[in-house]
Amino acid sequence: MTEEKLLELLKDMSLKEKTGQMMQLDVSCFKDEGPVTGSAVE
C-alpha cells in the first residue's frame, strides 16, 4: 500500500472508525502473560 493510498483511507474514516482500529485487542491480551494495560485492581 502506498502512503498516498493510506492517507486517502485515513481521511475517509470517521473518528469512531479510527478509534476502533487503535483499540483492537490481540489474543495475547487474554492470556496471563499478555500485556497489562490500564489500572490494576487488587
Summary of the structure (lengths in Angstrom):
residues: 42
radius of gyration: 15.3
end to end distance: 44.5
largest distance: 46.7
contacts: 54
relative contact order: 0.10
helix: 52%
strand: 0%
